[in-house]
Amino acid sequence: MPGQRTFWVVAAFAVGVAFIPVKSLNCPDWEVWVTDPRGQPVSGVTIRLTFRNYSREREFHEIDAVTGAQGHVAFSAQTLSTSFASCLVATLSSALAGPHASFGPHASVFAFGNGLEGSAIDKQNRVVDWTGKPRHMESRIIVQ
């Protein structure tokens, strides 16, 4: 039957397409400057970049870097290649968290070490949570 053969060809094609990986930005390149409350650069502090795309993966990522003499670190952008099928699994897994579910990409930076700590804070005094845009971030963290 020609109709049945067409169905199976289309079904096989759809299944194949579901497993083709698609590349996306998982977190931006991010520059961070760390200062003390007086505005002086702080060296030797660990900056941790954390990120996860809740709609594309089930894995959480962390990258650490230590500030230099100018209190600065720079992280490279991170990309992710996932198929539609794995996105579906990750999204369903996130949805099982119920009212606390997260979707899409999220990234943030914070500082710690040498008895100091701090987070990137926006103008509304909230911790910065990158959610897909822009492609480049810059943050100043005041450690105490």
ABEGO torsion letter per residue (X at the ends): XAAAAAAAAAAAAAAAAAABBBBBBABBBBBBBBBBAAGBBBBGBBBBBBBBBAAABABBBBBBBBBBAAGBBBBBBBBBBBBAAAAAAAAAAAAAAEAABBBEBBBBBBBBEGGBBBBBBBAAGBBBBBAGOBABBBBBBBBX
